[in-house]
């Protein structure tokens, strides 16, 4: 399935044109995206460290998870919205960018890891909710989660250096030395 016509339509949209033409839009969108990703990673980090037994297992994982989940989802929603807004004016460039595609794969893997944890491992949480070491499956989910989110963040930063800028000099430019 060729997605290029959709990507080109996104690139040519009025919102994309406005973002490209605005001096303030992209910096605000990017800053908001970074803050949202920090909120997601910070809240996920708290839960994952508890799964790994840091600092200890005395506090109930169900309580920690409940407290952090709203921050995770708020941050994730804002990150998705701002991520789409960053994608739109550069959609043609991003579509063929390998690092961008790897970031999307890492996000998908993080989502799959979370889904398996929630729908399989979490079912037995009563046995290890407090004062007990999380089972190996829960610890593995925590480690994978941390690795995948760090990967998402690193790939996100790497995208900025692999956007495929065109540094060629237009034919009508005259240099006088």
C-alpha positions as CSV (number, residue, x, y, z in Angstrom):
1,X,0.0,0.0,0.0
2,X,1.5,3.3,-1.1
3,X,1.0,5.9,1.6
4,X,2.8,8.7,-0.3
5,X,-0.4,10.4,-1.5
6,X,-1.7,10.6,2.0
7,X,1.7,11.9,3.2
8,X,1.8,14.5,0.5
9,X,-1.8,15.6,1.4
10,X,-0.8,16.0,5.0
11,X,2.3,18.0,3.9
12,X,0.1,20.3,1.7
13,X,-2.6,20.8,4.3
14,X,-3.4,24.3,5.6
15,X,-2.2,23.4,9.1
16,X,1.1,22.2,7.8
17,X,1.5,25.4,5.8
18,X,0.7,27.5,8.8
19,X,3.2,25.6,11.1
20,X,5.9,25.9,8.4
21,X,5.2,29.6,8.0
22,X,5.1,30.5,11.7
23,X,8.2,31.5,13.6
24,X,6.7,30.5,16.9
25,X,4.6,27.4,16.2
26,X,7.3,24.8,15.9
27,X,9.4,25.8,18.9
28,X,6.3,25.8,21.1
29,X,5.2,22.4,19.7
30,X,8.6,20.9,20.1
31,X,9.0,22.2,23.7
32,X,5.6,20.9,24.6
33,X,6.4,17.5,23.0
34,X,9.7,17.3,25.1
35,X,7.8,18.1,28.3
36,X,5.1,15.6,27.5
37,X,7.7,12.9,26.8
38,X,9.4,13.7,30.1
39,X,6.1,13.3,31.9
40,X,5.5,10.0,30.2
41,X,9.0,8.7,30.9
42,X,9.0,10.0,34.5
43,X,5.8,8.3,35.4
44,X,6.7,5.1,33.7
45,X,10.1,5.2,35.5
46,X,8.5,5.3,38.9
47,X,6.3,2.3,38.2
48,X,9.1,0.3,36.5
49,X,11.6,1.0,39.3
50,X,9.0,-0.3,41.8
51,X,8.6,-3.5,39.6
52,X,12.3,-3.9,39.9
53,X,12.2,-3.5,43.7
54,X,13.7,0.0,43.9
55,X,13.7,1.6,46.4
56,X,11.8,-1.2,48.1
57,X,8.6,-3.3,47.8
58,X,6.8,-1.9,50.9
59,X,4.6,0.5,48.9
60,X,1.8,-1.3,47.0
61,X,2.4,-1.5,43.3
62,X,-1.3,-1.1,42.7
63,X,-1.3,2.3,44.5
64,X,1.8,3.5,42.7
65,X,0.4,2.4,39.3
66,X,-2.9,4.1,40.0
67,X,-1.2,7.3,41.0
68,X,1.1,7.4,38.0
69,X,-1.2,6.2,35.3
70,X,-3.1,9.5,34.9
71,X,0.2,11.3,34.4
72,X,1.3,8.7,31.9
73,X,-1.9,9.0,29.8
74,X,-2.0,12.8,29.9
75,X,1.7,13.0,28.9
76,X,1.2,10.4,26.2
77,X,-1.9,12.2,24.8
78,X,0.0,15.5,24.6
79,X,3.0,13.8,23.1
80,X,0.9,12.1,20.4
81,X,-0.8,15.4,19.5
82,X,2.4,17.4,19.4
83,X,4.2,14.6,17.6
84,X,1.6,14.6,14.9
85,X,1.9,18.4,14.7
86,X,5.7,18.1,14.3
87,X,5.2,15.4,11.7
88,X,2.8,17.3,9.5
89,X,5.0,20.1,8.1
90,X,7.8,17.6,7.5
91,X,5.8,14.6,6.6
92,X,7.5,13.8,3.3
93,X,10.9,14.0,4.9
94,X,9.9,11.9,7.9
95,X,8.0,9.3,5.9
96,X,11.3,8.1,4.3
97,X,13.4,8.6,7.4
98,X,14.7,5.3,8.8
99,X,15.3,6.7,12.3
100,X,11.7,8.0,12.4
101,X,10.4,4.5,11.4
102,X,12.6,2.9,14.1
103,X,11.1,5.3,16.7
104,X,7.6,4.3,15.7
105,X,8.6,0.6,16.0
106,X,10.0,1.3,19.4
107,X,6.8,3.0,20.4
108,X,4.8,0.0,19.1
109,X,7.1,-2.4,21.0
110,X,6.6,-0.3,24.2
111,X,2.8,-0.5,23.7
112,X,2.9,-4.3,23.2
113,X,5.1,-4.7,26.3
114,X,2.6,-2.6,28.3
115,X,-0.4,-4.5,26.9
116,X,1.1,-7.9,27.8
117,X,2.0,-6.7,31.3
118,X,-1.5,-5.3,31.9
119,X,-3.5,-8.2,30.4
120,X,-1.3,-11.1,31.5
121,X,1.2,-10.3,34.3
122,X,-1.0,-7.9,36.2
123,X,-3.7,-10.5,36.8
124,X,-1.5,-12.0,39.6
125,X,-0.7,-8.7,41.2
126,X,-2.4,-9.5,44.5
127,X,0.3,-12.1,45.3
128,X,3.1,-9.5,44.9
129,X,1.4,-6.2,45.5
130,X,3.2,-5.3,48.7
131,X,6.2,-6.7,50.7
132,X,6.9,-9.2,48.0
133,X,9.3,-9.3,45.0
134,X,7.6,-8.9,41.7
135,X,7.7,-12.1,39.6
136,X,10.2,-12.5,36.8
137,X,7.7,-11.6,34.2
138,X,6.9,-8.3,35.9
139,X,10.6,-7.4,36.4
140,X,11.2,-8.3,32.7
141,X,8.3,-6.0,31.7
142,X,9.9,-3.2,33.8
143,X,13.3,-3.6,32.2
144,X,11.9,-3.8,28.7
145,X,9.8,-0.8,29.4
146,X,12.7,1.3,30.5
147,X,14.9,0.1,27.6
148,X,12.1,0.8,25.0
149,X,11.3,4.3,26.4
150,X,15.0,5.2,26.5
151,X,15.2,4.0,22.9
152,X,12.2,6.1,21.9
153,X,13.8,9.2,23.4
154,X,17.2,8.6,21.9
155,X,15.7,7.9,18.4
156,X,13.5,11.0,18.8
157,X,16.7,13.1,19.3
158,X,18.4,11.3,16.5
159,X,15.7,12.3,14.1
160,X,16.7,15.9,14.3
161,X,20.1,14.9,12.8
162,X,18.8,12.7,10.1
163,X,16.0,14.8,8.5
164,X,17.6,14.7,5.1
165,X,18.2,18.4,4.6
166,X,19.0,19.5,1.1
167,X,22.2,21.4,1.2
168,X,22.6,21.8,-2.5
169,X,23.0,25.3,-3.9
170,X,20.2,26.4,-6.3
171,X,21.3,26.9,-9.9
172,X,20.3,30.6,-9.9
173,X,22.5,31.6,-6.9
174,X,25.6,33.6,-7.9
175,X,28.7,33.5,-5.7
176,X,31.2,36.3,-6.0
177,X,34.5,35.8,-4.2
